[in-house]
Amino acid sequence: MKKLILLFLLACGSYTLMPAADGSNQHLSPEEFRLKQKAVIIETAQLTPQEANAFFPVYFELQDRKQEINDKMWKEMRRVRGNNMSEAEYAKMVETINSTRVDLAQLENDYLAKFRRILSNKKIFMVQRAELRFNREILKGMHRGGPPPGRPKGNTSNVR
């Protein structure tokens, strides 16, 4: 569970720090990240051009709103310096983090209804799976300096 939460927060909160496709110390811009993510999702979920055109504005709207919520949470968490807070202050911080997670879950639920007006449940599932795989590959690439997401289909090692 902790790994899932960490993966989620890293994927939502730090996409501007992603490494470039060539494995150098460069970083992907948010636009480059979204282009790569979009390409992987289109290919994996087999979205038609019409589906992609209708889906991605809503999808990226959700991503932007999640980013705003996560940014607010991280700003609040950065206020904590050292261990000099009282138990009551830590309790407030824990409640803030938990409330943020609930807000994110509700936002995802709200957008799921919007996605269902655009895509079938099967394609929504495939999008979710592609998104998780993309984020995992990004994190692997950051950790190991490995290949970027969207590598050729023939190379399926370490992909589950």
C-alpha positions as CSV (number, residue, x, y, z in Angstrom):
1,M,0.0,0.0,0.0
2,K,2.8,2.4,0.9
3,K,4.5,1.7,-2.5
4,L,1.2,2.4,-4.3
5,I,0.8,5.7,-2.5
6,L,4.4,6.6,-3.1
7,L,4.1,5.7,-6.8
8,F,0.9,7.8,-7.1
9,L,2.4,10.8,-5.4
10,L,5.6,10.6,-7.4
11,A,3.7,10.2,-10.7
12,C,1.3,13.1,-10.0
13,G,3.7,15.4,-8.2
14,S,7.0,15.2,-10.0
15,Y,6.4,14.7,-13.7
16,T,8.5,17.7,-14.6
17,L,11.6,15.9,-13.3
18,M,11.4,13.0,-15.7
19,P,14.6,12.0,-17.5
20,A,14.9,12.5,-21.3
21,A,14.5,9.6,-23.7
22,D,18.2,9.4,-24.4
23,G,19.0,8.6,-20.8
24,S,21.1,11.8,-20.3
25,N,20.8,14.1,-17.4
26,Q,18.3,16.2,-19.3
27,H,14.7,16.4,-18.2
28,L,11.4,16.1,-20.1
29,S,9.4,19.2,-20.1
30,P,5.7,18.8,-19.0
31,E,4.7,19.0,-22.7
32,E,7.2,16.3,-23.7
33,F,6.0,14.1,-20.8
34,R,2.4,14.5,-21.9
35,L,3.2,13.7,-25.5
36,K,5.0,10.5,-24.5
37,Q,2.2,9.6,-22.1
38,K,-0.5,10.3,-24.7
39,A,1.4,8.1,-27.3
40,V,1.7,5.2,-24.9
41,I,-1.9,5.4,-23.9
42,I,-3.2,5.7,-27.4
43,E,-1.1,2.7,-28.5
44,T,-1.8,0.5,-25.5
45,A,-5.6,1.3,-25.2
46,Q,-5.9,1.2,-29.0
47,L,-7.8,4.5,-29.0
48,T,-9.2,5.7,-32.3
49,P,-8.3,9.3,-33.4
50,Q,-11.9,10.3,-32.5
51,E,-11.7,8.7,-29.1
52,A,-8.3,10.3,-28.4
53,N,-9.5,13.7,-29.5
54,A,-12.4,13.5,-27.1
55,F,-10.6,11.8,-24.2
56,F,-7.3,13.6,-23.8
57,P,-8.7,17.1,-23.0
58,V,-10.7,15.6,-20.2
59,Y,-7.8,13.3,-19.1
60,F,-5.3,16.2,-18.9
61,E,-7.9,18.4,-17.2
62,L,-8.0,15.7,-14.5
63,Q,-4.2,15.5,-14.3
64,D,-4.0,19.3,-13.9
65,R,-6.6,19.3,-11.1
66,K,-4.7,16.4,-9.4
67,Q,-1.5,18.3,-9.7
68,E,-3.0,21.4,-8.0
69,I,-4.3,19.3,-5.1
70,N,-0.9,17.5,-4.7
71,D,1.0,20.9,-4.9
72,K,-1.1,22.2,-2.1
73,M,-0.4,19.1,0.0
74,W,3.3,19.3,-0.6
75,K,3.4,23.0,0.2
76,E,1.8,22.2,3.5
77,M,4.2,19.3,4.2
78,R,7.2,21.5,3.4
79,R,6.2,23.8,6.3
80,V,7.4,21.0,8.6
81,R,11.0,21.4,9.4
82,G,12.7,19.0,11.8
83,N,10.8,17.4,14.7
84,N,9.8,20.5,16.5
85,M,6.1,20.3,16.0
86,S,3.6,19.4,18.7
87,E,1.5,16.2,18.6
88,A,-1.5,18.3,17.8
89,E,0.3,19.9,14.8
90,Y,1.3,16.5,13.6
91,A,-2.3,15.3,14.0
92,K,-3.4,18.2,11.9
93,M,-0.8,17.4,9.2
94,V,-1.9,13.7,9.1
95,E,-5.5,14.8,8.7
96,T,-4.6,17.2,5.9
97,I,-2.8,14.4,4.1
98,N,-5.7,12.0,4.6
99,S,-8.2,14.6,3.4
100,T,-6.1,15.2,0.3
101,R,-6.2,11.5,-0.5
102,V,-9.9,11.5,-0.1
103,D,-10.2,14.6,-2.3
104,L,-8.1,12.9,-5.0
105,A,-10.2,9.7,-4.9
106,Q,-13.4,11.7,-5.2
107,L,-11.9,13.7,-8.1
108,E,-11.0,10.4,-9.9
109,N,-14.5,9.1,-9.3
110,D,-16.0,12.3,-10.8
111,Y,-13.8,12.0,-13.9
112,L,-14.6,8.3,-14.3
113,A,-18.1,9.3,-15.0
114,K,-16.9,11.7,-17.7
115,F,-14.6,9.1,-19.2
116,R,-17.5,6.7,-19.4
117,R,-19.3,9.2,-21.7
118,I,-16.3,9.0,-24.1
119,L,-14.9,5.5,-23.8
120,S,-16.1,1.9,-23.1
121,N,-15.2,0.4,-19.7
122,K,-12.8,-1.9,-21.5
123,K,-10.9,1.1,-23.0
124,I,-11.0,2.9,-19.7
125,F,-9.4,-0.1,-18.1
126,M,-6.8,-0.2,-20.8
127,V,-6.0,3.5,-20.3
128,Q,-5.6,2.9,-16.6
129,R,-3.3,0.0,-17.2
130,A,-1.3,1.9,-19.7
131,E,-1.0,4.9,-17.3
132,L,0.3,2.6,-14.5
133,R,2.8,0.9,-16.8
134,F,4.0,4.3,-18.2
135,N,4.5,5.7,-14.7
136,R,6.3,2.5,-13.6
137,E,8.6,2.7,-16.6
138,I,9.3,6.4,-15.9
139,L,10.2,5.5,-12.3
140,K,12.4,2.6,-13.4
141,G,14.1,4.9,-15.9
142,M,14.8,7.5,-13.2
143,H,16.1,4.8,-10.8
144,R,18.2,2.8,-13.2
145,G,18.8,5.2,-16.1
146,G,16.9,2.6,-18.2
147,P,15.0,2.8,-21.4
148,P,12.1,5.3,-21.7
149,P,8.4,4.4,-21.9
150,G,7.1,3.6,-25.3
151,R,9.9,1.3,-26.3
152,P,9.2,-1.0,-29.2
153,K,6.6,-3.7,-28.5
154,G,9.1,-6.5,-29.2
155,N,11.0,-5.7,-26.0
156,T,8.6,-6.8,-23.3
157,S,11.1,-7.8,-20.6
158,N,10.3,-6.7,-17.1
159,V,6.8,-5.6,-18.2
160,R,4.0,-7.2,-16.3
